[in-house]
């Protein structure tokens, strides 16, 4: 059952500092929303909190913003964009998190958030999306392109999803 229809009014608010976001929404409420609605594609609450802190930072090379889509007081969607402080070889902005309430999916909230992000950002925007995440179709539709496959090396191998894999090798050290 859908929470609302395409015709109902949804507001999107942009927050650029911790104080205003805390006063109007509540940072813990934003973190909880993202943690819940990112589902298996999300991170723990601490990581989400840190991305919001980064977005609201006044340090050189940091910054960004948070967008909240609401119907009345109910949060229906949220996104966190961090500035990278770089350009040309790394996009100026990274869409760190975007989530829509499961009950409100399919009525254009994600599309509205992405349109607002594109209007707000001066410069290129990057995002990371899992190959099996159905949201990648929306991202492609909204003009995002796959430039390359990301590979990561984790110093702490227990943090990778592959840490439980057993490998064999004929290479001698």
Residue pairs with C-beta under 8 A, 6 or more apart in sequence:
1 103
2 103
2 104
2 106
2 107
3 71
3 74
3 76
3 101
3 103
3 104
4 10
4 71
4 76
4 104
4 107
5 107
6 107
6 108
8 71
9 71
10 69
10 70
10 71
10 76
10 109
10 112
11 69
11 70
11 71
12 67
12 68
12 69
12 70
12 77
12 112
12 113
12 116
13 24
13 25
13 67
13 68
13 70
14 65
14 66
14 67
14 116
14 120
15 21
15 24
15 25
15 56
15 65
15 66
15 67
15 68
16 55
16 56
16 63
16 65
17 56
18 27
18 52
18 53
18 56
21 27
21 30
21 52
21 56
21 66
25 68
25 75
27 49
27 52
29 75
30 52
30 66
30 68
30 75
30 78
31 45
31 48
31 49
31 52
32 45
33 75
33 78
33 99
33 101
34 42
34 48
34 78
34 80
34 97
34 99
35 42
35 43
35 44
35 45
35 48
37 78
37 99
37 100
37 101
37 102
38 97
38 99
39 102
41 129
41 130
41 133
41 135
42 48
42 97
42 99
48 80
48 97
51 80
51 82
51 96
51 97
52 66
52 80
54 62
54 63
54 64
54 82
55 63
55 64
55 65
55 66
55 80
55 81
55 82
55 83
55 96
56 63
56 64
56 66
57 63
60 85
61 83
61 84
61 85
61 86
62 82
62 83
62 85
63 82
63 83
64 80
64 81
64 82
64 83
64 93
65 81
65 120
66 78
66 79
66 80
66 81
67 77
67 78
67 79
67 81
67 113
67 116
67 117
67 120
68 75
68 77
68 78
69 75
69 76
69 77
69 78
69 100
69 109
69 112
69 113
70 76
71 104
74 101
75 101
76 100
76 101
76 104
76 109
77 98
77 99
77 100
77 101
77 104
77 109
77 110
77 112
77 113
78 97
78 98
78 99
78 113
79 95
79 97
79 98
79 99
79 113
79 117
80 95
80 96
80 97
80 98
81 93
81 94
81 95
81 96
81 117
81 120
81 121
81 125
82 93
82 94
82 96
83 92
83 93
84 90
84 91
84 92
84 93
84 94
85 92
86 92
87 123
87 124
90 126
91 123
91 124
91 125
91 126
92 121
92 122
92 123
92 124
92 125
93 117
93 121
93 123
93 124
93 125
93 126
94 125
94 126
94 127
95 114
95 117
95 125
95 126
95 127
96 127
98 110
98 113
98 114
98 117
98 127
98 135
100 109
100 110
100 113
101 109
110 135
110 138
111 138
111 142
114 138
114 139
114 142
115 142
117 125
118 125
118 142
118 143
125 144
127 139
127 144
128 150
129 135
129 136
129 139
130 136
152 160
154 160
157 163
